[in-house]
Amino acid sequence: MTISLELREPALRVPGAVDRLITLITDAAAAVLGEHVREHVQVLVLAEPAA
């Protein structure tokens, strides 16, 4: 399972933000779909240029 996020570039510079997002989204997917999906979750964080 792949979950994609598009974030503005400044958000990617917040210390620890990307790691925390990946962890929390993976946790949420496992909570909703079952722990067996955790090892199959991929979270892609894509940079969107600042406006």
Secondary structure, DSSP 4 states (H G I P E B T S, - for coil): -EEEEEEEHHHHTSTTHHHHHHHHHHHHHHHHH-GGGGGG-EEEEEEE---
